[in-house]
Structures are given as structure tokens and as C-alpha cells.
Amino acid sequence: MAEVSARDALRYATEDEMVKLYVVVSGGWLLLFVAEFAFNRLTVGVMSFVGVVAFLAGVLATFAGLVGIAYKLLRETRTD
């Protein structure tokens, strides 16, 4: 296995496509935080609906972002 310099590793981790995936994961994390806030309110109705929608969107975004990062890493390190 070839050595990778710290500069190359940082360049790879901060390239445009990876940053887009990081934003998707961060957005999903933020939506999960919003869902937790909405679920902790005592009101029933709109806040509960907002909580459910935010939770589902957050889970989907976080999962999709993590799968995207894993796929990108595996695809680019695969040797043919």
C-alpha cells in the first residue's frame, strides 16, 4: 500500500464533491436536532407533524450522505 501524505489526504477530504456530501450529512443532523426540539414540546398537532417530517428527512439525508461518502471512498480506492 502506497503512503499518502497529509497534504494529499486533506486535499482529498476537502474537494468539492466530498464537501457536498458533508453538507448533506450536516443538514440531516440539523434536521434531527429540529425533530428532537419539536418532539419535546407539549403541544400536539402541528409541532408533532413538523417533528415527524423533520425526523424522517433528517434520517434520510444523514443516511444518504454517509452512504454517498462510503461509496465514493470505496469506488475511488478500488483497483481494477
CNS distance restraints for C-alpha pairs under 8 A (distance, minus, plus):
assign (resid   4 and name CA) (resid   8 and name CA) 6.40 0.50 0.50
assign (resid   4 and name CA) (resid   9 and name CA) 6.66 0.50 0.50
assign (resid   5 and name CA) (resid   9 and name CA) 6.30 0.50 0.50
assign (resid   6 and name CA) (resid  10 and name CA) 6.11 0.50 0.50
assign (resid   7 and name CA) (resid  11 and name CA) 6.05 0.50 0.50
assign (resid   8 and name CA) (resid  12 and name CA) 6.11 0.50 0.50
assign (resid   9 and name CA) (resid  13 and name CA) 6.14 0.50 0.50
assign (resid  10 and name CA) (resid  14 and name CA) 6.12 0.50 0.50
assign (resid  11 and name CA) (resid  15 and name CA) 6.11 0.50 0.50
assign (resid  12 and name CA) (resid  18 and name CA) 7.81 0.50 0.50
assign (resid  13 and name CA) (resid  18 and name CA) 6.25 0.50 0.50
assign (resid  13 and name CA) (resid  19 and name CA) 7.64 0.50 0.50
assign (resid  14 and name CA) (resid  18 and name CA) 6.22 0.50 0.50
assign (resid  14 and name CA) (resid  19 and name CA) 5.91 0.50 0.50
assign (resid  15 and name CA) (resid  19 and name CA) 6.27 0.50 0.50
assign (resid  16 and name CA) (resid  20 and name CA) 6.31 0.50 0.50
assign (resid  17 and name CA) (resid  21 and name CA) 6.56 0.50 0.50
assign (resid  18 and name CA) (resid  22 and name CA) 6.22 0.50 0.50
assign (resid  18 and name CA) (resid  69 and name CA) 7.07 0.50 0.50
assign (resid  19 and name CA) (resid  23 and name CA) 6.21 0.50 0.50
assign (resid  20 and name CA) (resid  24 and name CA) 6.44 0.50 0.50
assign (resid  21 and name CA) (resid  25 and name CA) 6.36 0.50 0.50
assign (resid  21 and name CA) (resid  65 and name CA) 5.32 0.50 0.50
assign (resid  21 and name CA) (resid  66 and name CA) 7.69 0.50 0.50
assign (resid  21 and name CA) (resid  68 and name CA) 6.82 0.50 0.50
assign (resid  21 and name CA) (resid  69 and name CA) 6.46 0.50 0.50
assign (resid  22 and name CA) (resid  26 and name CA) 6.08 0.50 0.50
assign (resid  22 and name CA) (resid  65 and name CA) 7.00 0.50 0.50
assign (resid  23 and name CA) (resid  27 and name CA) 5.95 0.50 0.50
assign (resid  24 and name CA) (resid  28 and name CA) 6.20 0.50 0.50
assign (resid  24 and name CA) (resid  61 and name CA) 5.99 0.50 0.50
assign (resid  24 and name CA) (resid  62 and name CA) 6.69 0.50 0.50
assign (resid  24 and name CA) (resid  64 and name CA) 7.88 0.50 0.50
assign (resid  24 and name CA) (resid  65 and name CA) 5.45 0.50 0.50
assign (resid  25 and name CA) (resid  29 and name CA) 6.19 0.50 0.50
assign (resid  25 and name CA) (resid  61 and name CA) 6.18 0.50 0.50
assign (resid  25 and name CA) (resid  62 and name CA) 4.53 0.50 0.50
assign (resid  25 and name CA) (resid  63 and name CA) 7.60 0.50 0.50
assign (resid  25 and name CA) (resid  64 and name CA) 7.77 0.50 0.50
assign (resid  25 and name CA) (resid  65 and name CA) 5.00 0.50 0.50
assign (resid  25 and name CA) (resid  66 and name CA) 6.70 0.50 0.50
assign (resid  26 and name CA) (resid  30 and name CA) 6.16 0.50 0.50
assign (resid  26 and name CA) (resid  62 and name CA) 7.38 0.50 0.50
assign (resid  27 and name CA) (resid  31 and name CA) 6.20 0.50 0.50
assign (resid  27 and name CA) (resid  58 and name CA) 7.22 0.50 0.50
assign (resid  27 and name CA) (resid  61 and name CA) 7.07 0.50 0.50
assign (resid  27 and name CA) (resid  62 and name CA) 7.53 0.50 0.50
assign (resid  28 and name CA) (resid  32 and name CA) 6.27 0.50 0.50
assign (resid  28 and name CA) (resid  57 and name CA) 6.90 0.50 0.50
assign (resid  28 and name CA) (resid  58 and name CA) 3.92 0.50 0.50
assign (resid  28 and name CA) (resid  59 and name CA) 6.31 0.50 0.50
assign (resid  28 and name CA) (resid  60 and name CA) 7.23 0.50 0.50
assign (resid  28 and name CA) (resid  61 and name CA) 4.68 0.50 0.50
assign (resid  28 and name CA) (resid  62 and name CA) 4.60 0.50 0.50
assign (resid  29 and name CA) (resid  33 and name CA) 6.40 0.50 0.50
assign (resid  29 and name CA) (resid  58 and name CA) 6.13 0.50 0.50
assign (resid  29 and name CA) (resid  59 and name CA) 7.96 0.50 0.50
assign (resid  29 and name CA) (resid  62 and name CA) 6.41 0.50 0.50
assign (resid  30 and name CA) (resid  34 and name CA) 6.32 0.50 0.50
assign (resid  30 and name CA) (resid  58 and name CA) 7.23 0.50 0.50
assign (resid  31 and name CA) (resid  35 and name CA) 6.12 0.50 0.50
assign (resid  31 and name CA) (resid  54 and name CA) 5.32 0.50 0.50
assign (resid  31 and name CA) (resid  55 and name CA) 6.42 0.50 0.50
assign (resid  31 and name CA) (resid  57 and name CA) 6.89 0.50 0.50
assign (resid  31 and name CA) (resid  58 and name CA) 4.66 0.50 0.50
assign (resid  32 and name CA) (resid  36 and name CA) 6.22 0.50 0.50
assign (resid  32 and name CA) (resid  54 and name CA) 6.44 0.50 0.50
assign (resid  32 and name CA) (resid  55 and name CA) 5.25 0.50 0.50
assign (resid  32 and name CA) (resid  58 and name CA) 5.03 0.50 0.50
assign (resid  32 and name CA) (resid  59 and name CA) 7.07 0.50 0.50
assign (resid  33 and name CA) (resid  37 and name CA) 6.32 0.50 0.50
assign (resid  34 and name CA) (resid  38 and name CA) 6.18 0.50 0.50
assign (resid  34 and name CA) (resid  51 and name CA) 7.07 0.50 0.50
assign (resid  34 and name CA) (resid  54 and name CA) 6.55 0.50 0.50
assign (resid  34 and name CA) (resid  55 and name CA) 7.81 0.50 0.50
assign (resid  35 and name CA) (resid  39 and name CA) 6.08 0.50 0.50
assign (resid  35 and name CA) (resid  50 and name CA) 7.19 0.50 0.50
assign (resid  35 and name CA) (resid  51 and name CA) 4.22 0.50 0.50
assign (resid  35 and name CA) (resid  52 and name CA) 6.71 0.50 0.50
assign (resid  35 and name CA) (resid  53 and name CA) 7.77 0.50 0.50
assign (resid  35 and name CA) (resid  54 and name CA) 5.11 0.50 0.50
assign (resid  35 and name CA) (resid  55 and name CA) 5.06 0.50 0.50
assign (resid  36 and name CA) (resid  40 and name CA) 6.24 0.50 0.50
assign (resid  36 and name CA) (resid  51 and name CA) 6.99 0.50 0.50
assign (resid  36 and name CA) (resid  55 and name CA) 7.83 0.50 0.50
assign (resid  37 and name CA) (resid  41 and name CA) 6.84 0.50 0.50
assign (resid  37 and name CA) (resid  51 and name CA) 7.66 0.50 0.50
assign (resid  38 and name CA) (resid  47 and name CA) 5.48 0.50 0.50
assign (resid  38 and name CA) (resid  48 and name CA) 6.33 0.50 0.50
assign (resid  38 and name CA) (resid  50 and name CA) 6.77 0.50 0.50
assign (resid  38 and name CA) (resid  51 and name CA) 4.83 0.50 0.50
assign (resid  39 and name CA) (resid  47 and name CA) 7.23 0.50 0.50
assign (resid  39 and name CA) (resid  48 and name CA) 6.06 0.50 0.50
assign (resid  39 and name CA) (resid  51 and name CA) 5.66 0.50 0.50
assign (resid  41 and name CA) (resid  47 and name CA) 7.37 0.50 0.50
assign (resid  43 and name CA) (resid  47 and name CA) 6.68 0.50 0.50
assign (resid  43 and name CA) (resid  48 and name CA) 7.62 0.50 0.50
assign (resid  44 and name CA) (resid  48 and name CA) 5.80 0.50 0.50
assign (resid  45 and name CA) (resid  49 and name CA) 6.31 0.50 0.50
assign (resid  46 and name CA) (resid  50 and name CA) 6.08 0.50 0.50
assign (resid  47 and name CA) (resid  51 and name CA) 5.99 0.50 0.50
assign (resid  48 and name CA) (resid  52 and name CA) 6.22 0.50 0.50
assign (resid  49 and name CA) (resid  53 and name CA) 6.20 0.50 0.50
assign (resid  50 and name CA) (resid  54 and name CA) 5.92 0.50 0.50
assign (resid  51 and name CA) (resid  55 and name CA) 5.93 0.50 0.50
assign (resid  52 and name CA) (resid  56 and name CA) 6.16 0.50 0.50
assign (resid  53 and name CA) (resid  57 and name CA) 6.09 0.50 0.50
assign (resid  54 and name CA) (resid  58 and name CA) 5.84 0.50 0.50
assign (resid  55 and name CA) (resid  59 and name CA) 6.09 0.50 0.50
assign (resid  56 and name CA) (resid  60 and name CA) 6.14 0.50 0.50
assign (resid  57 and name CA) (resid  61 and name CA) 6.01 0.50 0.50
assign (resid  58 and name CA) (resid  62 and name CA) 5.96 0.50 0.50
assign (resid  59 and name CA) (resid  63 and name CA) 5.95 0.50 0.50
assign (resid  60 and name CA) (resid  64 and name CA) 5.92 0.50 0.50
assign (resid  61 and name CA) (resid  65 and name CA) 5.97 0.50 0.50
assign (resid  62 and name CA) (resid  66 and name CA) 6.17 0.50 0.50
assign (resid  63 and name CA) (resid  67 and name CA) 6.08 0.50 0.50
assign (resid  64 and name CA) (resid  68 and name CA) 5.96 0.50 0.50
assign (resid  65 and name CA) (resid  69 and name CA) 6.18 0.50 0.50
assign (resid  66 and name CA) (resid  70 and name CA) 6.16 0.50 0.50
assign (resid  67 and name CA) (resid  71 and name CA) 5.97 0.50 0.50
assign (resid  68 and name CA) (resid  72 and name CA) 6.05 0.50 0.50
assign (resid  69 and name CA) (resid  73 and name CA) 6.15 0.50 0.50
assign (resid  70 and name CA) (resid  74 and name CA) 6.08 0.50 0.50
assign (resid  71 and name CA) (resid  75 and name CA) 5.82 0.50 0.50
assign (resid  72 and name CA) (resid  76 and name CA) 6.03 0.50 0.50
assign (resid  73 and name CA) (resid  77 and name CA) 6.15 0.50 0.50
assign (resid  74 and name CA) (resid  78 and name CA) 6.05 0.50 0.50
